[in-house]
Amino acid sequence: MTETSADTMPEQVQIGVVNVAVFKDMNALLQYIVPAEGPVFAGSAIAINPEKVLSAANNSQLRDVIAAADIRYADGIGVVKAIRRRLGRHVERIPGCELWQALMLRAAQFQVPVFIVGAKPEVLAQTRTQLIAGGTKLVGAVDGYFSDEAKLIAQIKQSEARIVSVAMGSPRQELLIQRIRQAHPNCFYMGVGGTYDVYTGNVKRAPALWCKLNLEWAYRLLLQPSRIGRQLGLLRYLWWYWTGKV
C-alpha cells in the first residue's frame, strides 16, 4: 500500500497475535490521520514493538487494549523487519515520539485543535509553551495528576479538540483513551508515553546515529542497566523471527 486516505483502511499484517497496519513511511500515516482535504481520522493509534507483541501473547488485557486501537503502527525495528519479510518490500519504522512531533506540526499547518494530557505539571507547561510557539492550535492541557476524570472528559468534549494525545504510560493511557472516546468519538487519539519529556529536553533521546542504526534500545540499556531483564525477553522474539513465527 503506497498511499492511504481516511476512508480506506490500511493493509494489515499479523505479527504474533497483533495485526499491524502497513504504512510505507511516516508521511503516509500523517496523511491518513490528517488529510489535506477532509476531516481528521476519528479513532486511536498505538505503537507496536517486539516487547508489546511478546506481552500480548500472554496478557489478555494488553491484547484487548491493542485490539481496541484503530491503527497499530510499527514502532519497533523487529516488527518492521517481520513486515518487510512477509510482504517482500520496504516499509519504514515509525517511532512514536517522532510521529507525535510531526503530527503536531501537521496540526499546526491545518489549524487542527489539539488537547494534551499527561506528564508532570512542569513538563506539561513546557510542552504547552513549545507547541503554541510552533503554531499549534492548543485548546487544552491537563497534567497526569488530575483527580477528576469526569471533569477532564468534559473539558476535552467542550474544547472540540480533534487530536488528543495522552502521556501516562501503557496501558493506562490507552484505557483512559477508550473512556474519553465514548464521550467524544469524533477525534483522533494517541498514547505517547514519555514523549513530552523528550520533546521538552527533560529526557535525552538516543543520539541521531544510534537512532539511524535502530539501536535506541541499546542506548537506553546503557543508561538504564535495570532494563536488562526486559531486553533479554526480546531474545524470544528474535527466536520467533528466525523460526518464522512472526
Order of alpha helices (4+ residues) and beta strands (2+ residues): beta-beta-alpha-beta-alpha-alpha-beta-alpha-alpha-beta-alpha-beta-alpha-beta-alpha-beta-alpha-alpha-alpha-alpha
